[in-house]
Amino acid sequence: MIDNILMALRHINRRIALVVGAVLVVTIVFILLDITLRQFGASFGGSEEISGYVMAGVASWGLAFALMEQAHVRIDFVRLRFRSRGRALMDLIAILALAATSSVIAIHAWTVLSKTLVRGSTANTFLETPLWIPQSVWFSGWVWFAVSSCLMALLTATLLLKRDLKRLDSIVGTRGETETEV
């Protein structure tokens, strides 16, 4: 069961990462075209606004992929002083903190989006973008990150209870460190 959940999360997040990457490439091309057009006295207009919306969406949706690839930054000078059980406990604390933080942010992101929906807010630019559109993308990315991190916390706790410390380290441990048993 753990393997199935982990494989599904990795698969979904890799697909999301491909979509996010494609959106980023399209945005870059759009900005480059707009800059080129400006040299000839023309412009699409709004490239700064649109790129800001894209960056917010890309950032929120990319967080879950970074989690699955163990790419989040962790400062582990304390963790390295423990043996494998202590490291596993530190990993559990870290993933629980991440799950709690991402959940709180997702809840507060909903507050922002719901106020926008109630007020019918639009950007105060010439595009007058209905703000619910970029905020929905941003919010849904935070929700997916919260769901992914909560599932990873459950998997981590399960592996710790089963005392499968090697497997636990492989899915939520840190990478790039030189560990030695103390």
C-alpha positions in Angstrom: 0.0 0.0 0.0 2.8 2.4 0.9 4.5 1.8 -2.5 1.2 2.3 -4.4 0.5 5.7 -2.7 4.1 6.8 -3.1 4.2 5.7 -6.8 0.8 7.5 -7.4 2.1 10.7 -5.8 5.3 10.7 -7.7 3.5 10.0 -11.0 0.9 12.8 -10.5 3.6 15.3 -9.4 5.8 14.5 -12.3 2.9 15.1 -14.7 2.1 18.4 -12.9 5.8 19.4 -13.2 5.7 18.8 -16.9 2.6 21.0 -17.3 4.1 23.7 -15.0 7.3 23.6 -17.1 5.4 23.9 -20.3 3.4 26.9 -18.9 6.7 28.5 -17.9 8.2 28.0 -21.4 5.0 29.5 -23.0 5.2 32.5 -20.6 8.9 33.0 -21.5 8.1 33.0 -25.2 5.3 35.4 -24.6 7.5 37.8 -22.7 10.3 37.6 -25.3 7.8 38.3 -28.1 6.4 41.3 -26.2 9.9 42.7 -25.6 10.8 42.2 -29.3 7.5 43.9 -30.3 8.4 46.9 -28.1 11.5 47.5 -30.3 9.1 48.2 -33.1 6.7 50.4 -31.1 4.1 47.7 -30.4 3.3 45.5 -27.5 0.8 42.8 -26.3 0.6 44.7 -23.0 0.2 43.0 -19.7 3.1 40.7 -19.9 4.4 41.9 -16.5 1.0 41.2 -14.9 0.5 37.8 -16.6 4.1 36.7 -15.8 3.4 37.5 -12.1 0.3 35.4 -12.1 2.2 32.5 -13.8 5.1 32.7 -11.2 2.6 32.5 -8.3 0.9 29.4 -9.9 4.2 27.8 -10.9 5.6 28.3 -7.4 2.6 26.8 -5.6 2.2 23.9 -7.9 6.0 23.2 -7.9 6.2 22.7 -4.2 4.7 19.2 -4.2 7.1 18.1 -6.9 10.0 19.4 -4.9 8.7 17.5 -1.9 8.6 14.2 -3.8 12.1 14.8 -5.2 13.4 15.7 -1.7 14.5 19.0 -3.1 13.3 21.2 -0.2 16.0 22.8 1.8 16.6 21.4 5.3 19.3 22.4 7.8 20.3 19.1 9.3 23.3 19.7 11.5 21.3 18.3 14.5 19.9 15.3 12.5 23.4 14.2 11.5 24.3 13.7 15.2 21.8 10.9 15.6 21.8 7.3 14.6 19.2 5.9 12.2 16.2 5.9 14.7 16.9 9.5 15.8 17.2 10.6 12.2 13.9 8.9 11.4 12.3 10.7 14.3 13.8 14.0 13.0 12.5 13.2 9.5 9.0 12.6 11.0 9.1 15.9 12.8 10.2 17.7 9.7 7.5 16.3 7.5 4.8 16.9 10.1 6.0 20.5 10.4 5.8 20.8 6.6 2.4 19.3 6.4 1.1 21.6 9.2 2.6 24.7 7.6 1.3 23.9 4.1 -2.1 23.2 5.5 -2.3 26.5 7.3 -1.1 28.3 4.2 -3.8 26.5 2.1 -6.5 27.5 4.6 -5.4 31.2 4.5 -5.1 31.1 0.7 -8.8 30.1 0.7 -9.5 33.1 2.8 -7.9 35.3 0.1 -9.7 33.6 -2.7 -13.1 33.6 -1.0 -12.9 37.4 -0.4 -12.0 37.9 -4.0 -15.0 35.8 -5.1 -17.4 37.6 -2.8 -16.1 41.1 -3.9 -15.7 40.2 -7.6 -12.3 41.8 -7.4 -10.3 42.6 -10.5 -6.8 43.8 -11.1 -6.4 47.6 -11.2 -4.6 47.4 -14.5 -5.8 47.8 -18.0 -6.3 44.1 -18.3 -8.7 44.2 -15.4 -8.1 40.5 -14.8 -10.7 38.9 -12.6 -8.5 38.0 -9.7 -10.3 34.7 -8.9 -8.6 33.2 -12.0 -4.9 33.5 -11.0 -5.8 33.1 -7.3 -7.7 29.8 -8.0 -4.6 28.4 -9.7 -2.4 29.6 -6.8 -4.8 28.3 -4.2 -5.2 24.9 -5.8 -1.4 24.5 -5.9 -1.2 25.1 -2.1 -4.1 22.6 -1.5 -2.3 20.0 -3.6 1.0 20.7 -1.7 -0.9 20.3 1.6 -2.5 17.0 0.5 0.8 15.7 -0.7 2.7 16.6 2.4 0.0 15.2 4.7 0.1 11.9 2.8 3.9 11.9 3.0 3.6 12.5 6.8 1.2 9.5 7.1 3.6 7.3 5.1 6.5 8.4 7.2 4.7 7.7 10.5 3.6 4.3 9.1 7.2 3.4 8.1 8.5 4.6 11.5 5.9 2.3 13.3 7.0 -0.6 11.1 10.6 0.3 11.9 11.5 0.4 8.2 14.0 3.1 8.8 15.9 2.6 5.5 12.7 3.0 3.5 11.7 6.0 5.5 15.1 7.7 4.9 14.7 7.0 1.2 11.4 8.8 0.9 11.8 11.8 3.4 15.4 11.8 4.4 17.9 14.4 3.2 20.0 14.1 0.1 23.5 15.2 -0.5 24.9 14.8 2.9 27.8 12.7 4.1 26.3 10.6 6.9 28.2 8.5 9.3 26.8 6.4 12.0 27.5 7.9 15.4 
